[in-house]
C-alpha cells in the first residue's frame, strides 16, 4: 500500500511557523485530514462561531478537494468547540456543507491550543 502525505511543510501556524505535520495522509483510499482551525496566512481570523466555523470547514474541505476527493467522500468529521453553547450555531453551519451527504460525527467541548472557537478534522474514503 502506498502512503501519500499531502501538504508537508505548507501548513503555517501563528506567527507563520511551519507546522510539523502533513495537512492530510492518504492510504488505501482513505484520507485523514489534520485538524483545521479558522486560520488564514498563519493567523486566526473570524468573529464568532458562525464565521469561524465556515472558515475552518472551508479549510478542511480545500484539503479534501486538493487531494482529489469530494465533500460526498467525507465519512467522518471530528469537531472541537471551545464553548458548548456554540453547538447549535455550529450545527446550522455544518448542515449547510453536509446536508446532502451527512457524515458520522463526533463533537466535544475542548479548550483550544490557539485562540479560536472551533477546530475540525475529517476522514474521507474513495475506492482506489
N, C-alpha and C positions, 0 to 999 in steps of 0.2 A: 504494500500500500504506500502510495506517495503522500507525503505531508507537505502542504504548501502554506507558508507563512506570509500573510498579506500585511503590507504597511509597516514593515520593520524600519525603525528609525524615522518614520514620518510623523508619529504622534508627538505632540508638544503639550507639555503641561504648563502650569502657571509659571510666568517668567520666561517662557519659551524653552524650557528644559526638555531635552529629548526623553521620551518615556521608554523604560527598559522592557517593553513587551510588544508583541505584534498586535495590530488592530484586529486581526482575525486569524484563525488557523483552520485550514480545510484538510479533511482526511476522509476518504471513502464516501464522498458525497455529503458529509456533514460539515457545516461551517459554524464555528464557535466564535462569536463576536465579543471582543472585550467590552467592559463597561464603558458607557458613553455618558458624559455629562453635558450640560448646556455650555459648551466651550467653543469659542471661535478664536483662531490665531493665538492659542495658548492662554486665553483669558475667559473666565466665567462671564457670561452675558445673560441678559433677560431679566425682566422684573416679574416676579410672581410665578406660581406653579404652572399656569397655563402656557405662558411664553417659554419658560424653561423646559417644560415637558415637550413642547413642539421641537425645540432646538435639539434636545437630547435624542428624541426619536428620529428626527431628520438625520442627525449624525450617525446613528446606528444603521438606519436604512441606506445611507450613502455607502457605507462599508459593505453591506449586503449586496447592493447593486454593483459596486465596483468589483466584487468577487464573482459576478455573473449569476447571482441568484435574484429572486424577486420577493416582494412582500408576501406573496402566496406560499413561498417556500419556508417561511418562518414557522417553526413548530413549537417554540417555547420562548417566552420573554421573562426575564427577571427584572423586578422593579424595586428600587430602594427609595423610600420617601423620607425626607428629613422630619416632616410633620405629618402625623396620621390624619390630621384634619384636612389635608390636601387630597385624600383618597378619591373622593367623588369628582372633584375637578379634574384630577389626573385621568380618571376613567372616561370622562367625556372626551378628552383629547385622544386617548388611546383608541377609543371606539372609532374615531374619525380615520384612523390609519388601518384598523384591522376588522372593521365591521363585516366585510365580505368573507374573510378567512381568519376567524379568531384563533390564535394560538393558545396553547396551555400557558398559564402564567402564575408566577409567584410574586407577591408584593409584601414587603416588610418595612417596618419603621427602622431607620438606621441613622446614626449620626454620620455625617459625611466627612471625608478627609479633606475635601475642598469646600469652599463656601458656596454651596448650591443647594437646591431644594430636591433634586431628583437625579438618579443615575439609572440607566437601563442597559441590559445586555440581551443577547439572544442566541438561539441555536436555530439554524436553518438546515434543511435537507433537500437535496436534489439527486436523483439517481445518477450514478456515474455512467 
